[in-house]
Amino acid sequence: MKPTIRDVARMAEVSISTVSRVMNAPNSVVESKRNRVMEAVERLRYQPNSFARGLIYKKSFTLGLLIPDIENLYFAGVIRGMQDACIKLGYSLMICNTDRDKERLLSYIDNFHEKQVDGIVFASDVLYPEYHDKLVGCRIPFVLVSSHSDEFDIPSVEVDDEEAAYDAVKFLIDLGHKDIGMIGFNHDNSVSGPPRYEGFVRALTESGLQQNIMKSKYASHRFEHAYQAAHELFTDYPELTAVFCVADEFAMGTISYLKDRNILVPGQVSVIGFDNLRMSSMFIPKLTTIAQPIYELGYRAAEKLHELLTTGEVQVLNEKMEHKLIVRESTREK
């Protein structure tokens, strides 16, 4: 028969309420009793009943995660970080893939509400007013990861996209490149596209290379779209010697296009990406890129949501994590 909390209390010679406090607020129990309870838990191999625990504390101890594209390797890192944090903090994790479809996302919020999740992490997408209103209406606390809101005061954690893009383009300029293009996200459905474009523009403007600003094409988040955008970019601007791509997957699509046209990378064109996906060091040539702390972003998002759930507020509303330039093989001096 599966051991119960009553069995643990009997073996440890404490009350059932003491066992419960050890499970949920261990620092509130004196060390001697806490040690006896933990020893009994170990010997009996006791596992708390999460459903009963939820009834007692009026919590499900479950967090929800809304991501726009589960096939994108970026989100694998975010999920891994958030999952590890949930294990540490005592939560289960439910993941929903929205495909950037508004109706699907709104229905997932309803599903999370029905499942009584304690809070939601909203990842890497635009927080449209209808999303905000739905979450507020359902009274579900939420935080943003790899996103932010200019309209609403919502806790968020991300990198400084504008500064990171600036650093990428400035690196190309410092290598001696003067004909620089960009493959970016479509701005109408991207939260990071506009600030990364602004970083591109600022770096060019500061260096007196404003003539490059129009040398940009846009794609919809996937390799094959970037491949087509690269075709359009080099058809219009064959003189380019360097390209800033706002995602590693875009950089891979660009390099693949150039390879198919027998254009050498980095011999004739330097390409820099953004993210530092695991694949970026396996690709040929290995990608020079801007590294986001992807795992840490997911981990911190869960911690931030836990902070909001337990205290009702967060100390830092809009948190910025550090990015880093990783120089590999896809760039060289002009």
C-alpha positions in Angstrom: 0.0 0.0 0.0 1.2 3.5 -0.9 2.5 5.3 2.3 0.4 8.4 3.4 1.3 11.6 5.2 -0.1 9.9 8.3 2.4 7.1 8.1 5.2 9.7 7.8 3.9 11.6 10.8 3.7 8.4 12.9 7.3 7.3 12.0 8.7 10.8 12.6 6.7 11.2 15.8 5.3 14.5 14.8 1.8 15.9 13.8 0.5 15.7 10.3 0.6 19.5 10.1 4.3 19.4 10.8 4.9 17.0 8.0 2.9 19.4 5.7 5.0 22.3 6.8 8.2 20.4 6.1 6.9 19.7 2.6 5.9 23.2 1.8 7.7 25.6 4.1 10.7 23.7 5.6 12.3 26.7 7.2 9.3 27.1 9.5 10.1 23.8 11.2 12.9 23.3 13.7 15.8 21.4 12.4 15.4 18.3 14.6 11.8 17.7 13.6 12.6 18.5 10.0 15.4 15.9 9.9 13.1 13.3 11.4 10.4 14.0 8.8 12.8 13.9 5.9 14.3 10.6 7.2 10.8 9.1 7.4 10.0 10.4 3.9 13.2 8.7 2.6 12.6 5.4 4.4 8.9 5.2 3.3 9.6 6.6 -0.1 6.6 8.9 0.5 5.4 11.1 -2.4 3.0 14.0 -1.6 -0.3 13.9 -3.3 -0.2 17.0 -5.5 -4.0 17.1 -6.0 -4.6 17.1 -2.2 -1.9 19.6 -1.8 -3.6 21.8 -4.3 -6.9 21.6 -2.5 -5.2 22.6 0.8 -3.3 25.6 -0.6 -5.7 26.5 -3.4 -3.0 26.2 -5.9 -2.3 23.7 -8.7 1.5 24.0 -8.5 1.4 24.1 -12.3 2.8 26.8 -14.6 1.8 27.3 -18.3 4.1 28.2 -21.1 2.9 29.7 -24.4 5.5 29.5 -27.2 5.0 30.4 -30.8 7.0 27.7 -32.5 8.0 24.5 -30.8 10.1 23.4 -33.8 12.4 26.4 -33.3 15.5 25.3 -31.5 15.6 28.6 -29.5 12.5 27.5 -27.6 14.1 24.1 -26.7 16.6 26.1 -24.6 13.9 28.2 -23.0 11.8 25.2 -22.2 14.8 23.4 -20.7 15.6 26.4 -18.4 12.0 26.8 -17.3 11.6 23.1 -16.7 14.7 23.0 -14.4 13.5 26.0 -12.5 10.0 24.4 -12.1 11.6 21.3 -10.6 13.5 23.4 -8.1 10.5 25.5 -7.2 8.0 22.6 -7.0 5.9 23.2 -10.1 4.8 21.1 -13.0 4.9 22.7 -16.5 2.3 22.7 -19.3 3.5 23.7 -22.7 1.3 25.0 -25.6 2.5 25.8 -29.1 0.5 28.7 -30.6 2.0 28.9 -34.1 1.4 32.6 -33.7 -2.3 32.0 -34.3 -4.4 34.4 -32.3 -7.5 32.2 -32.0 -5.4 29.3 -30.9 -3.5 31.3 -28.3 -6.7 32.7 -26.8 -8.2 29.2 -26.6 -5.0 28.0 -24.8 -5.4 30.7 -22.2 -9.0 29.4 -21.7 -7.5 25.8 -21.3 -5.0 27.0 -18.8 -7.7 28.7 -16.9 -9.8 25.5 -16.9 -6.7 23.6 -15.6 -6.3 26.2 -12.9 -2.6 26.9 -13.7 -1.1 29.2 -11.1 0.6 31.4 -13.7 1.7 31.7 -17.3 5.0 32.5 -19.1 4.3 34.2 -22.4 7.3 33.7 -24.7 8.7 35.7 -27.6 5.6 37.1 -29.1 3.7 40.4 -29.3 1.4 40.9 -26.3 -1.7 42.1 -28.3 -4.4 43.9 -26.2 -6.8 41.0 -26.6 -4.1 38.6 -25.1 -3.6 41.0 -22.2 -7.3 41.4 -21.6 -8.0 37.7 -21.7 -5.2 36.9 -19.2 -6.3 39.7 -16.9 -9.9 38.6 -17.2 -9.0 35.1 -16.3 -7.0 36.5 -13.3 -3.9 34.5 -14.3 -0.6 36.2 -13.3 1.9 36.1 -16.1 5.3 37.3 -17.2 7.0 37.7 -20.6 10.2 36.1 -21.7 12.1 37.3 -24.8 9.4 39.9 -25.1 8.2 43.1 -23.5 5.2 45.4 -23.6 5.2 49.1 -24.2 1.5 49.4 -23.4 1.2 47.4 -20.2 3.3 47.1 -17.0 4.0 43.4 -17.3 7.0 41.7 -15.7 9.5 40.6 -18.4 13.0 39.2 -18.9 14.9 39.5 -22.2 18.1 40.8 -23.7 18.5 44.3 -25.0 17.7 43.5 -28.7 18.7 46.9 -30.0 22.1 47.0 -28.3 22.8 43.4 -29.3 22.0 44.1 -32.9 24.2 47.2 -32.8 27.1 45.1 -31.4 26.7 42.6 -34.3 26.7 45.2 -37.0 29.5 47.2 -35.4 31.6 44.1 -35.4 31.1 43.8 -39.2 32.0 47.4 -39.6 35.1 47.0 -37.5 36.2 44.2 -39.8 36.2 46.7 -42.6 32.9 45.9 -44.3 31.1 48.9 -45.9 28.4 47.1 -48.0 26.3 45.5 -45.3 22.8 44.1 -45.6 20.3 42.7 -43.1 17.7 39.9 -43.1 15.2 40.7 -40.4 11.9 39.6 -38.9 8.7 40.9 -40.4 7.9 43.8 -38.1 4.1 43.4 -38.1 4.3 40.1 -36.1 7.6 40.3 -34.2 8.5 41.8 -30.9 12.2 41.7 -31.4 12.3 42.6 -35.1 11.9 46.4 -34.7 14.6 46.9 -32.0 17.1 44.7 -33.9 16.5 46.8 -37.0 17.0 49.9 -34.9 20.4 48.5 -33.8 21.3 47.9 -37.4 20.4 51.4 -38.4 22.2 53.0 -35.4 25.5 51.2 -36.1 25.4 52.2 -39.8 24.5 55.8 -39.0 27.2 56.2 -36.5 29.8 54.9 -39.0 28.5 57.1 -41.9 27.2 54.1 -43.8 23.6 55.2 -44.1 23.4 54.1 -47.7 23.1 50.5 -46.4 20.0 51.1 -44.4 17.6 50.2 -47.2 19.6 47.0 -48.0 17.3 44.8 -45.9 14.8 42.0 -46.5 12.4 40.4 -44.2 11.4 36.8 -43.5 8.9 34.9 -41.3 11.0 33.1 -38.7 12.0 30.0 -40.7 15.1 28.8 -42.6 13.3 28.5 -46.0 11.9 32.1 -45.7 15.4 33.4 -45.0 16.7 31.5 -48.0 14.2 33.3 -50.2 15.0 36.6 -48.5 18.7 36.1 -49.2 17.9 35.5 -52.8 16.0 38.8 -53.0 18.7 40.6 -51.0 21.6 39.6 -53.3 19.5 40.0 -56.4 19.0 43.7 -55.5 22.4 44.3 -53.9 25.0 41.9 -55.3 27.8 44.2 -54.0 27.2 43.1 -50.4 30.2 41.8 -48.5 28.5 41.2 -45.2 25.0 40.3 -43.8 23.5 40.7 -40.4 20.8 38.1 -39.7 18.5 38.6 -36.8 18.4 34.8 -36.0 20.8 31.9 -36.4 18.3 30.1 -38.5 18.2 33.1 -40.9 22.0 33.0 -41.0 22.0 29.3 -41.9 19.4 30.0 -44.6 21.5 32.8 -46.0 24.7 30.8 -46.0 22.9 27.9 -47.7 21.7 30.3 -50.4 25.2 31.7 -51.0 26.7 28.2 -51.1 24.2 27.2 -53.8 25.4 30.2 -55.8 29.0 29.3 -55.3 29.6 32.4 -53.1 32.1 31.7 -50.4 31.4 32.4 -46.7 33.4 34.0 -45.3 35.7 34.3 -48.3 33.4 36.6 -50.3 30.6 37.4 -47.8 30.7 37.5 -44.0 27.5 36.4 -42.2 26.6 37.0 -38.5 23.7 35.5 -36.7 21.8 36.0 -33.5 20.9 33.6 -30.7 23.8 31.1 -30.5 21.7 28.0 -31.0 23.3 24.7 -30.2 23.4 24.1 -34.0 25.5 27.3 -34.6 28.7 25.6 -33.6 27.9 22.5 -35.6 27.0 24.3 -38.9 29.6 24.7 -41.6 31.0 27.3 -41.4 30.5 27.6 -37.7 28.5 30.7 -37.1 29.7 34.0 -35.7 26.7 35.1 -33.7 25.2 37.1 -30.8 24.6 34.7 -27.9 21.5 35.1 -25.9 21.5 33.3 -22.5 18.6 31.1 -23.7 18.6 28.6 -20.9 18.9 31.3 -18.3 16.1 33.3 -19.8 13.7 30.4 -19.4 15.0 29.7 -15.9 14.7 33.3 -14.8 11.2 33.6 -16.3 10.0 30.8 -14.0 11.7 32.4 -11.0 10.1 35.7 -11.8 6.7 34.2 -12.1 7.2 32.4 -8.8 8.2 35.7 -7.2 5.0 37.3 -8.6 2.9 34.4 -7.4 4.3 34.3 -3.9 4.7 38.0 -3.1 2.3 39.7 -5.5 5.0 41.8 -7.2 8.5 41.6 -8.7 11.5 43.6 -7.6 12.6 44.3 -11.2 9.7 44.8 -13.6 11.6 44.7 -16.9 14.8 42.7 -16.5 17.6 42.7 -19.1 20.1 39.8 -19.4 23.5 40.1 -20.9 24.3 39.1 -24.5 27.7 38.2 -25.9 29.4 38.2 -29.2 30.7 34.8 -30.2 33.3 34.9 -33.1 33.6 31.7 -35.1 34.2 31.0 -38.8 31.4 32.7 -40.8 33.0 36.2 -40.6 36.4 37.6 -41.6 38.1 40.9 -42.3 37.3 42.6 -45.6 
